[in-house]
Amino acid sequence: MRQSRLLLLPALLFLLTSSGQTQRSLTARVGDLANGEVVREAQGHLLLNPKPCSGANPESVIDFHEPYKKRPLQNKTCPNGRTFEEFSVEQQG
C-alpha cells in the first residue's frame, strides 16, 4: 500500500525563499496530500491554500491537477472570525 506524504510547506517555502527563488504556487506530485481551503477549481486544476487564516499568499498555494481526490472535512473559523470549508486533497497518479 502506498503511503501518502503530507506536504511540509513551511520548510519547503523557507528553502525556496532563502535560495532567492520564488514561484506563484507549488505543484503537487503523486501522493502529495494537503488540507486547506479551495481557492479555485477549474480546467482540471484545483488551487488549495493550506493556510487560509494567514491571508492570501500566492507562494503557499498548492496546484493539484487531474486526477486528484478531494474530500470535504469541516467548516473552520479563523481567529479573525472568517469561516471557510476545509478540504483534504490528494494528488493521484
CORURCOR-V999219 format. One record per backbone hydrogen bond with DSSP energy under -1.0 kcal/mol. NH is the residue of the N-H (numbers start at 1). CO is the residue of the C=O. If there is no record, write none. Layout:
[[NH;CO] [NH;CO]]
//
This chain:
[[5;31] [7;33] [9;7] [12;8] [13;9] [14;10] [15;11] [16;12] [17;13] [18;14] [19;15] [20;17] [21;16] [26;61] [28;63] [31;91] [32;29] [33;5] [34;89] [36;87] [37;49] [39;47] [40;47] [42;45] [45;42] [46;64] [47;40] [48;62] [49;37] [54;51] [60;57] [61;58] [62;48] [63;26] [64;46] [66;44] [69;90] [71;88] [73;86] [76;84] [78;82] [81;78] [84;76] [86;74] [87;36] [88;71] [89;34] [90;69] [91;32] [92;67]]
//
